[in-house]
Amino acid sequence: METDSDLKRTQYCGDLRLEHEGKDVVLKGWVDRRRDLGKLIFIDLRDRTGKCQVVFNPEKDAELHKKAEKLRGEFVIAVVGKIVKRVQANATISTGEIEVVVSDLRILNEAETPPIAINEDGGESEEIRLKYRFLDLRRPAMQKNIMFRAAVMQETRQLLSKMGFIEIETPILMKSTPEGARDFLVPSRVNKGKFYALPQSPQTYKQLLMVSGFDKYFQIAKCFRDEDLRADRQPEFTQIDIEMSFPTPQVIYDTFGKFVADLFKHTIGVDVGKIPSMSYYDAMNIYGSDKPDTRFGMEMHTVSLLFAKTEFKVFRSVVESGGAIKAINAPACGDLTRKVVDQLTEVVVASGAKGLVWGKVNDQGLEGPSAKFFAPETISALVQNLNAKPGDMVFMVAADTTVANKALGALRLEIAKRKEMAKKDQFSLLWVTEFPLFEYSETDKRWSPMHHPFTAPLEEDISLLYSPEYYLARARAYDLVLNGNEIGGGSIRIHSAGLQSKVFELLGISEAEAQRKFGFLLNAFKYGAPPHGGLAFGLDRLVMIMLGLDSIRDVIPFPKTTTAQSLMDDCPSTVDAGQLKELGIRLE
């Protein structure tokens, strides 16, 4: 093994251009490819900026050429050489007009043949990629992802600091408080039998910072939730966490709409324009989702009145029982086969509907198995209501309104996916506002907070909290949705100790329990808490969508699997009996 202590790297491989011709350079990196063309040996040398071609010529230095014959993929080397113009340029790489003629070579470390291909996508399973993540991260695509993530974080700090927000760190070891998911617990050795919790979010701390008078806070915060995982969830994730004093919802929309617009403009050069808003009620009724993908149309329409007197028993019985008939027009989908329609029917049935009624639009009206049950004037009114044209396809679901919304919402997304209606380089943002304050938990058989127990109700709905219909209250809560994904969410917070206690009461949290879990926050509210509110952006998800990827694992350096395991370092793992004894813990 050789040393490079006397060689200072002068430039990175990917930065070299024709304008540097004639310059002497010292480069360091990994052997990406090795090619022998007759007597010449060509090496593609790679670092995090890219790669460039270096050349060993036996006519210039036979010993050096012989040494280069030992080089293999992923050897770590340092080279000294002169930049020259390539005889035949390679237009596929940014350094393709030059090469480096080597005058000195140091082999700094040899490498075994890696179990995954570094310089190409070898089609390995995700399990193999995660097991050898340190190699997977060498791949140019992965390095691009992680460096873009770093750029987003840097831009976030600059933008928020310019807007007057102060970056403040909050504790990682905190009190266990119910915030909607299971806590990760950390036993205390010093205080045996007691536990810290890892923060699901810095929620209570950022509210206390507002009580402390800091006015505007932000943090790129690590958060932890012990919940079931999927492609866009991890047990530990990163939030851009923000809070401010004296805001109205409109101030929130204006402030963070500008932040997001500037972030997109400065990092990927995209102008997202002014972000529209829509109430939760409208989002559910028009798109069947509280995080609608608005890159394409296919809005849902309630057409119950058109079928109030229909002879079609399925529709009539639903209307008479107070349900809804909902319809969407799928443009240019008249070419869908019966097999595909059967598959779409399975989608709505999986969402709780009993079936799917459909028809292909033609010059005469609708063509389909159910069209014969509808009067011509009803079909004409339906086609007109949906603004459908020949070649389009109409889908209808008759069910309880909630089920109909969910079923058609799922159908809408499935059709868009099959017909490739949404492009990954298209970005459509939407504020969804006025969420319900409470939602009913079928598991616990009680009302629980839709977001968290610190969310303030709409001022006009506060009186509902003191009535039997308290569960109808709406929240001063909002989500920012991007391409059908929630990338940010927050609310105006409760800043009154009395109102906070009332919400705890409605949630079944006794005064004693509230004091035990949140007494520090309730106590702080007694000493002049300002009105405050904020939101948190999911950094991992935001970066994923900006890059057009499908999993946040591709933008997190060392992610966990869907079973919350790290395959690379075999985590979580067992600990020895001595450690448990020290903590006062015994396993059963």
N, C-alpha and C positions, 0 to 999 in steps of 0.2 A: 504494500500500500504506500502510495506517495503522498506528499504534503503539498499544499498550495499556499503556505503562509507567506511566501515571498511574492505571490501573485495577487494583485488587487484587481477585482473585476472592474472593467472599464465601462461595459454596456451590457444590456440584456439582449438575448438572441432576437426577440421579436421587434426590437427597435431599429435594427440595421436597415439602411436604404442605400440606393445608388449614390446619393449625395455624400455618403461616407467613403466612397471609393478611394483607395490609397492609404486609408487610416489603419494603424496598428491597433489591435484590440486584444483584450483578455476576456474570454467567455467561460462560463461555468454552467453545468447543467447535466441532463441525462441524455444518454444515447437513445434517440427515438427510433431510428432505422439505420441500418448499415448496408451499403451496397458496394460490391466489387465490380467495376466495369473495366475489364482488362487489367492494367497495372494500377489504375487509380482506385483509391478507396474513398467513397463518399459517406459521410455521416450526417444525418439530420440531428442537430443538437437542440434540445428542448429545455426551456424553462417556463415560468408562469406567464411570460409575455408572448410566447410563440416559439417558433423554431427557425433555424437557418442552416444552410448547408455548409459543412466544412470539408476540406479536401486534403488528402494525403497523397503526395506525388513522389514515387521512389526515385525519380531522376533528380529531385531537389534534396531528398534526405532519405536514403535507403533504410537506415536504422529506425527512423521515425515511422516509416511506412510499415516496417516489420512489427513495430510495437502496436500500430493501429489494427493489425490483423487480429489482435487478441480481443478487440472490442466487441461487445454483444449488447443486446437491448437492455436498457435500464442501468448500465454502468454509469457511475458518476465520474465525470471528467472535467478537467480544465484545459483549455487550449489557448495558445498564443498564436496570432497570425495576422495576415494583412487582408483587408477587404478588396476584392477585385470584382469587375463586372462579369456576370455569367455569360458564357457563349450562347447558351440557349436558356432563355428566361422561363420561369415557372409562374404562370399567371394565377395559380390556385392559392398561393401564399403571399403574404405581404412583403416577405423578404426575397421574393423569387427573382429579383434582378441582380442579386449579388451572391457571392460565396466567399468563404474565408479560407485562404491557403495557409495551412498550419505549419508553424515553425517549431512549436514545442507542444508536447502532450503530457499531461499528468493524469494517471488513472487513480482517482481518489478513493474509489470503492467499486468492487465488483458486485454483480447481482446474479442471483439464481433466476431461472426462467419464471416470470410471474404467472400466477394461476389465472389472471385475467389479462386480456389484451389492453394495453395502455393507449396505443395510438389509433385504436378503432373501437367501435362498438362490437364486442365479441358475442353479444346475445346471451350473456350469462344471466342466470336467475338473480332476482334481487337479493336472495339470501346469500349468494356467493359475493355479490357486490358489497353487501353490508359486512360480511365476515372480513373481507379484505378492503375495508373502507379507505385505509391509508393509500392503497393503490388506486382504487376507484377515483379518489380525489386528485390523482395526478392527471386524469384525463382532461383534455382541453375544455370539453363541454362542462364538466363539473367545476373546473377552476373558473370558468366564465360565470357560472351561476353564483359561486361563493363570492367572487369579486364584485359582481353586480349587487349582491346583498350588502356588501360593505359600502358600496357607493350610495345605496339607498339610505343606510344608517347615517352616513356622513352628511348627506344632503338633508336628512331629517333634522339633525342637530343644528345645521346652519339655518334652515328655514325657521324652525321654532325659536331659536335664539334671537333671530332678527325680529320675530313677532313679540318679543318680550317675555318669553317663557324661560323659566329657570330650571336647569337640570338638577334634580335632587334624587339621591338614592334612598330607598326605603328598605327596611329589614327583610332578610330572607328567612330568618327564624322568627316566627310570629305566633300569636295566639290562634288557636283553632276556632274559626267562626264559620257558620253555615253559609255558603255562597252558591249553592246549586249543584256542586259536585263533591265527591269524596276528597278529603284532605290527605296529603302525604304527611305522615306523622314522624317526628324525630324525637326519640327518647332523650331525656336529660340525665346525664350521669350525676351531676351535682345535686339535682333535685329529683331524687328517685321517685318513680311513680307518676311523674309529670312529663308532659310532652309539649314540644313545639310543633307547629304546623308550617309546611312550606306554603307560601302565598299562592292562592288561586289567582289573585290579582292584588295590586297594592291599594285596593278600594278604600279601606278604612284609613290607611295612612295618608292617602292623597286628600281625603276629606279633612283630616286633622291638619294638614299643611295649609288648607284654606282657612281653617279656624285660626291658624298661627299667623295669618296675614301675608303669606307669600304671593297671593293673588293669581299667579300663573305658574304652573308646575308642569314639567314633563320628565319622562324617564323611559329609556329603552330597557324594559324590565323583563326579567325571567319570571315565568309563572308556571305553576304546577297543578295538575288536576289528575286524580286517580280515577279515570273513566275509561270506558271501552273506546278503542281506537279505530280509525279508518284512514283513508288516504290523506285527508286534510286535518288530521288530529295527531297530537303527540302528548305524552305525559308531561313533558316540559316544552314550553314554547315561549316565544318572545312577543311582547306587546310594545307598541308605541303608546305609552300611557300618558294621558293629558288631563289636566283639571284647571278650571279658572273660576274666579269669583265674579259675582254680579252678572252672569250671562242670561240671556233669554234663548229659547231654542233657535230663533233666527240668527242671533249672534253666533251661536255654535255652527249653524249651517254656513254662514258667510265666512267665518274664520277658518274652519277646517275644510270647507269647499275650496278655498283659495290655497290652503296648504297642500291638498291632494293635487289640485291642478298644477301648482308649481312643481311638485315632486315628479309628476309625469313629464312635464315639459323639460325639466332639467336633467332627468335620467334617461328617458327614452325618446324625447323629442316629440311627444304626442300632446296635442291640444284637446283636452276632454270637454272644454266648453263649460257653460254654467250647468250646475247639477240640479235637475228637477227634483221635486218631492211628491210624495203620495202617502196618504194615510194607510195604516195597517188594514183597515176595513176595505179600502179600495183595492189594495194589492191582493188581498185574498179573493175578492170577488172578480177581479179582472184577470189575474194571473194564477190564482190558486196557490200562492206562495207568499210568505213574508220576506222572501229574498228573490224577487222575480228577475229573470234574465230578460232584459229589454232590448237585446240586440236584434230581435226579430219580432214580428207581430203576433198573430194568432191569439188576440185577446178573447177572453170568455164573455159571452153575452147571456143574460138571463132572459129566456124566451117562454117562460111559463104561461104568460097571458095568451100567447098564440095557440096554446094547446088546452086552454081551459075547458073547451067543449068538444075535444077530440074523441073519436070513437076508439082510439088506441088506448086500451084499458091500462096498460102499464103507466103511460103518461098521465092519464086522467086521475088515477088513484094517488099518484105522487102529488099532483096539484091539490087535490081535495084534502090530503093529509097535511098540507102546509109545507111540503118539500119544494124543490126547485128543479126546473129543467134548464140545463145550461148547455150552451153550444159554442163551438169554435169553427172557424173557417180555415182550413189548411190550404193555402194557395198553391196551385200547380201540383197538387198531390193526387190528381185523378188517375195517375198511372200506378198507384199502389195496388198490389195484387191482393187477392182474397187471403192468401197465406199471411201476408204482412198485416192485413186488417185483423186476422185472428190473433196474431201476436200482440197487436195494439189493444185488443180486447182484454187480453191477459193482464196488461198493465193497469187498466182501470179496475178490473176485478180485484187485483192485488191491493188496490187502494181503497177497497170497501164497496165499490159500486157493484150492482148485480149484472150489468151488461153495458154494451155500447151500441148505440143506434147510429148508423152512418148512411151517407148517400153521396154519389158522385154528381156534381153539377153539370148539366148539359143545357142545350137551348130550350128544352121542354120543361126543365125544372130539376128534379132529383131522380137519380137512377140508383136503386138499391133495394134490398129485401124488405125494408120497412116503409118505403115510399108509398106503397099501395094503400097503407092505412091512413094516409093524410089527404085531406081535401086539397084540390089544386090551389085554391086561394091561400090556404095555410102554408103550402110549400112556397108559393110566390112571395108571401110576406116574410117567411124565414130567410129565403135567399136574399131578399132586399135588405132585411135587417142586418145580415152578416156581410153585406156588400160582396157576395160571392159571385164568381164568374165561371163560365164554362171551363172545365179543366181543373176546377177547385174541388175540394172534398169537404163535406160537412160532417162533424161528429157531434153527437149529443149524449148526455148522461142525465137520467132522472133519478134523484135521490134526495136525502136530507141535504140541506145546503152545504154543510161542512164537508160531507162526503163527496158531493158533486164537485165542489171546488178542488178538493184534494185529488180526485180522480182525473178531472180534465187538466189540472195543473201538471200532473205526472205525464199525461198523454201528450200535452203540448211540448214538453221537454223531449220526450221520446221521438216525436215526429221531427222536431228540429235537429236532433242528433242524426237520425237516419237520412234526412235530406240535406245535411250539412248547411243549415241556415245560419249558424253562428260561427264567425271566424275568430280565431284566437288572437289575431292582431287587431281586433276591433274591441274598443273599450266603452262600455255603457254603464254609467254611474247613476244611482238613484238614492235619494234619502227616503226611507220608509219611517213614518212618524206616527205618534199617538197610538202606541201599542196598548193592549189591555194591561192594567196594573197587575191583575191576577190571572192565573190559569189553573184549571182543575186537574189534579193529579189522580189518575185512575188507580195508581199503585197505592198511594197513601190515603185515598178517599177524602181529600180535603183540598182547599184552595191554597196555592203556593204562589210566590212572586214569579212573574214571567221573566223578569231580569234578575233583580236582587232586592232585598228588603229596604234598601236606602233610596229607591226610586220615588220621586215625588209624583203625586197625581196631578192631572190637569186642575187648574184652580177652580173651574166651573164644576168639577166632579168631586171636590173635597166633601161636599155635603153627603154624597152617596156613602162615604165611609161610615157614616153614623146612621145608616139605614139598613134594613134587611137585604137590600140589593147592592151591597158594597162591592160585590164581585164584578159589577158592571163598570166600575170606575176605570177611566183611561189614564195612561201614564204620560208624563212629560219625557218620554223615551224615544229614541231614534236609532236607526241602524243605517250605515252607509253600505249599499249593495253594489257590487261590481260583477257584471257578467253572471248573475245568479248566485254569487257568493257573498256572504256577509263578511266584509273586510274591516268593519269598525262598528262599534255600538256604544251607546252611553245614555245618559239622562241628566236632567236637572235633578239634583239630590234634595232629599228632605233635610232642612237645616233647623227645624223646630223640634225640640225634645218632646213636646206634647204630641205632635203629629207622628213622629217616629214611634212613640210608645203606642199610639192607636194602631198603626200598621202592624207592629209586633203582636198586638192583641188579636187582630183579625187573622194573623197567620198562626195563631195558637201558641205563640211564644209568651210564656208567663212573665210577669214583672221580675220575678226572681231569676228566671232563665235569661231574660234580656240583660239584667244587671251583670249576671255572671259572664255572658258572652260578649256583650257590647257596652258594658257600663262605662268604660273609658271614653267611648264615643258620645254616649248620651250625656255624660258629665261635661264633656267639652262643649256640647251645644248650649249649656247653661251660661256660658261666658261670652256671648256675643258672636255666634257663628254667622258668617255672611251667607246670603244665597250663593250657591255654587253648583257647578255641573261640569261635565266633561265627557270624554269618551276614550276608548282604547282601540287602536288599530292592530289587527293581527299581522305582524311583520312577515311571518313565514308565508301566510296565505297570499298576502299582497304581492310579495316578490314572485311567488309561484305563478300568479296570474299575469303579471307584467312580462314574465319570460315565456308565457304560453305553455307552461308545464301542467302535468296532471296530478302531481303528488308533492306535498311539502317536503318529503324526504329528500327530494332532489335539490333543495335549497338550504338544507340544514347539514352542517359538516358531519356530525356524528349522531344520526337519528336512531330511534328505537323502531322495532318491528311492530306489527299490529298486536302482538302479545306483550308489548312493553319491554322487550328484551334488546340488549345490545350484543349482537353476535360477535362483534370484533373482540371485546374484552370480557365476554361471558358475564354480563351484568343483567339483572341482579344475581348475587351469589350468596352462598352461605357464609356465616361468620363463626369463629371458633367460640367454644363454651366460655372462655375467659372474658371475651368481650361482652357476652350476654350477662354474665355474672356481675360485671362491673356496672352494667346499666340496671341491674335488678330485674332482668327479664328472663322468663323461662318459657320455652317453646312447648306447645302441646301438639 
